[in-house]
Amino acid sequence: MPTLPPTPGAVPVAVSWECLTNTARDEIFRSRLVLANVSAQSIAPGWALYFNTCRKALAASVSPGFAIEHINGDLFRLSMTVAEPWLPQQRYRIDYDSLHWAISITDAPLGFYLVTADGRAIDLGDPRIAPFVREEQRRRAGFDLLPTEDAARRYLRNAGLRELPESETGRITPQPRFVRFGGGCCRLAPGAPIVHGPLLANEAALLSAMLAALPDGPPGEAGVELQVGRVTLEGESEEAYELEITARKVRVCGRSAHGVFNGLQSLAQLLEADGSLPLGTVLDAPRFSYRGMMLDVARHFAPVGTVLRLLDCMAAYKLNRFHFHLTDDEGWRLDIAALPELTDIGARRGVAADGAPCLPPSFGSGASVEASAGTGYYSAHDFIAILRYAHARHIEVIPEFNMPGHARAAVVAMRARYERLRAAGDLRGALEYLLSDPDDRSEYESVQLWQDNVICIALPSVDRFIDTVVEEVCSLYREAGVPLRAIHTGGDEVPAGAWLGSLACSAKMHEQGWTRVAQLHGDFVARCRAILARHGVEFAGWEETALVEMEGEGMRPNPRFAGKDFHAYVWNNAWGSGQEDCAYRLANAGYRVVLANAANLYFDLAYAKHPEEPGYYWAGFVETRHAFSFCPLDALASADLDPMGRPLDPGLRAAMQPLDAAGRERVAGLQGQLWGENARDAARIDYLALPRMIALAERAWSPDPGWQRIVDKDARTAAIEADWNEFANRLARRELPRLDRAPTPYGYRLPPPGVCLHDGAAHANVALPGLALHYTVDGSEPLAGGPRYVAPVPLARGAVFRIASFDTRGRRSRIVSLTLDPP
């Protein structure tokens, strides 16, 4: 009987997966794989099927005749325990249990590939995922009180929203401090005169490009004057600006070039397609100096063009910090000339046909190294181009190199360097940059299931490695002509057990008289800070770098590192975590804090609890309104439920430490996080980031709406809803159409409509009033050219009503369907 190889390019195995139940046992779910040999040939015994899953499969639970093994990270292997050929059209049904639960497509295993008995790897792609339709498939556990999102619940939640008259909807986002528009307008045309000083050549060039995109027509009578000078506004922000529009002149005055740039972003929003502008005045300055967005390119690589598009969108909404997460367990993305292995190995993922070392597939990236979304890096030229592009838009790039945990890509790359040089007889060179202790017997497992992802922080070679990387990064910034103020060193999620089995760590602890691993870790943070300081760079890290375990008190601010040059980014403060006030404690203790709150500002989390919404949900589901309604200096003011949908403990406010006066001043600002586990491509980045990033910009720039000062909860909720209604109108009618008009339009998420049946008619609404809703009543898919919903639609018995929201390009949301029961 013939066996593989199959026809070149053919996929020999079809894979289906289904969550059977989330109630197998407490926090354990059961699922089923169905594998079919769809080729015309047998698959020889000895094959293995590999896949990635964020839910740890339990080896002892698999169906008889099969075995599941955890390789490392999220990579698992399925094999047969009997040696028999896999016949053509033969199907295997395999049940197994995993930890936690599976309620959405994000929880399904991905990136299957077959390794044949002779070692060839064949990509099979993602499985066909069975729908999540039953209660036991949609509910996480008995304590999960959050219902699955559906059309009726959306309809009720949107019921208080209404489409506002244009006069009640703002024209500028983020909302400025002061706006006054009168009657009349002026018109700008391509080639309109621009008067500016030499310090504003960059801003003048950007304005010129903006005007050049206007349609040709009669010459306008107005010109533009750009100037740096005094702005009639309280405060000292260098980003403040004044925009004055008269019939013959547009004047943009900023306290700095950055202020002028901000004024131009507001001008761009006011500029109509024909070049006309309303007459009036805008006075504006930001609430927070730090308004950031983080992009993780380590889990999936984002090409330069994708990064530049994100920077353009950030600039349009006056965000000014780009946190560039360049390294993690699954990838190292910046070329370091002195250490080529970092990208030769650490920027390649898959199963190399030539046996060359690389990282294993992760997050469904597949076996093919070259085709993998996990393969890629930025050359020095690429990185300099990104730095200059951001700098021209007054965005500071903060690079992150995550350590000592989340560092597997670097650890593996430097281990390969060690082995190569040792084999060549250069033991001294081999040890120069080694990040792991060859004799380490520590046992641990990281939150993402890695068992060898932590740097051995007792080795002197680690400091040499960090110094070399920092020196190279500083050199790239100098070549770009861009200042480097801070480097983010990560520091999060070091798993328990790390370093306990390392002879090098034990020796260093004994030498220093330390009795706790936390002392060893604190020494590493201090060394990193000192290395950065020698290069004139400030230290930034996740909150773990600023915390220390206090006996009987848990994690508390470490007084050792408090200071203006130590920036703590606080993320792990989901409701019910016990860390809700961590940011406020750190700010009160003297740290400069950036709020990165997972429950409001993690844009890799799913928008809603729905099986088809991509994204994790460990800190809850983050709608656009959650980012909008965040109260930075009193986060509890707009909170209501924990991630499981349970009401918050009434005693939480008394337990939380509020910000004191000095602490309030140390809160630098806000940052949205877009972790890359589920961001495979530019389309997914757009979907996850937008429109949540615009809501982040509103909350970081615009004046404090004062919701937290409203004592009565019902009145506070009403005020938030009224402000959300205006913002939602602004998004739907002004900002999302602007994103549609971009040279490469953005694929932001369109909210699916809410729908209910009442008196034989379909009633519909949407979270962003003003978005077009189109429907059908014959079961066909709604199209942009089809009937537009403007009033309830009467339905005949048996009619299938289908509806979706649409953007100005005809792109649609997820379709919502309902049927009026037949007689």
Disulfide bonds with the S-S distance in Angstrom:
none
